[in-house]
Amino acid sequence: MRAPHYHINVFWSDDDGLWIAGVPDLKYCSSHGETPEAAIANIQDAIEGWLETAREVGIDIPEPQYRAAAA
């Protein structure tokens, strides 16, 4: 089974002093890192964990919905 490709938002948090990565389609799925690249690498692990947990407890896995506007 191929994992869906979810949109990832990456932004700087002054409060945390870190880059934050979040997945709008997966409620509460976020991570952080000292660089944008680290935040993205960490969110990949968070997505895998989110999906694995959802499968284990029987939560529906949402289809990717969030899309950037077409150019």
DAMO-V399685 format. One record per backbone hydrogen bond with DSSP energy under -1.0 kcal/mol. CO is the residue of the C=O (numbers start at 1). NH is the residue of the N-H. Records with the same first field share a line. If there is no record, write none. Layout:
CO->NH / NH
This chain:
9->22
11->20
13->17 / 18
18->13
19->33
20->11
21->31
22->9
23->26
26->29
29->23
31->21
33->19
35->39
36->40
37->41
38->42
39->43
40->44
41->45
42->46
43->47
44->48
45->49
46->50
47->51
48->52
49->53
50->54
51->55
52->56
53->57
54->59
